[in-house]
Amino acid sequence: MSKKRYTEEQIIGFLKAPETSRPVTELCRQHGLSNGSFYT
């Protein structure tokens, strides 16, 4: 299985997303990330 690669813009969007008051768990599931990857 190959790793997904995200652009710098996508990563910035993921990091700013919790400011929209959506749960991190929901955001991670939507973008196919684990919670651990998000916090790393």
N, C-alpha and C positions, 0 to 999 in steps of 0.2 A: 504494500500500500504506500502510495506516495504522500508526502507531507503537503498540506495546503500552504500556499504562500500568500501572504496578505501585503497589500501595498501600504506605504506609509500613511496615506490618507485613510485607508480602512482602519488601521490600528488606532489612529487619532480619534476616529469616529467611535470605535469601541470604548475607548477610554473616557470619552465625553458623554456617552450614552447614559450612565447612571445619574447624571445631572437632570435627566428628564423624569426622575422619580420612578422609573421602572425597575423591578428587582433584577439584580445582577444575574441570578439564576435564569431568568427568562431571556435576558439578552444573550447569555452564553449559549443557551439552547437554540435560539434563533440563528446565531451565527456559526454554530457548530464548534464551539470552544468548550473546554472543560473549565470549571470554576478555578482550578489551580493554575491553568494557563493564563486566565484573565488576570489573576492577582500577581502572577510572576511578571 
